[in-house]
Amino acid sequence: MSLSSSLARDPAQANHAFQVISERYEYRRSTAITTNRLFKDWPKVFPDALNAQVIAERFTERAERFIMDGKGYRPNKATT
């Protein structure tokens, strides 16, 4: 699952993502999330700040976080 700004524009989509994440948490299912946003920025993605907080708490409770910081894999294809 990728967290994108489209969730902020569509509350129904954000609610669906919340439901999926909540159910996977409840049944102890693995879930991989990719995002370039910090947890503190999640209220910008999820329109409901409480949902953003609950999701962040559920992910961090039993999580293994991999933070990759460095040069990107893709070459820079800037046009001049």
Secondary structure, 3 states (H helix, E strand, C coil): CECCCHHHHCHHHHHHHHHHHHHHHHCCCCCCCECCCCHHHHHHHCCCHHHHHHHHHHHHHCCCCCCCCCCCCCCCCCCC
